[in-house]
Amino acid sequence: MKQKTIIVLALLLPGIMCASGSFEQSDFIPRLINFILFLAILWYFTFARIKAIFVNRRTHIASQLQEIQNKLHKTQQEKADALKKLEESKARAQEIVEIAKKEANMISQRFAQQTQTQIQALIQTMDANMEFEQTRAVREAVESILSEVVHSKEVQLDNKDYVTIITKRIAS
């Protein structure tokens, strides 16, 4: 509104200032009428084009706004999809961690069981070796004593004693 008043005053002021004499003697009214006619003719011929320019501009701006809104909606949808996939990935990772822990626990138990079995086998082998070594030591001791007794001149054994010694040895 303020701009229209300033434009009108800018158009009227030179006519009023340059007028010589009174307002009735000036050609202000015919000039004003000519100017209004000029604006009317200009309006008549250019109104459709000016209106089309503004309509095109409005539709272009509306289409750009719609395109931006579509991109925003698409981006929001992609964000929601990405967040959903992230949650699914986190859940899957948690499942993988739990499965890995279970597998590690099972492997640990299996190795503990295998180790226990190997320890038992080693203990049995050691017991068998100890018995074998004890038996061998006893045999060696008996053989050395017998060989000393048999070869010794101090002790004289007859056949009956040999039979008794052999029988005891076989019995043990």
Secondary structure, 3 states (H helix, E strand, C coil): CHHHHHHHHHHHHHHHHHCCCCCCCCCHHHHHHHHHHHHHHHHHHHHHHHHHHHHHHHHHHHHHHHHHHHHHHHHHHHHHHHHHHHHHHHHHHHHHHHHHHHHHHHHHHHHHHHHHHHHHHHHHHHHHHHHHHHHHHHHHHHHHHHHHHHHCCCCCCCHHHHHHHHHHHHHC
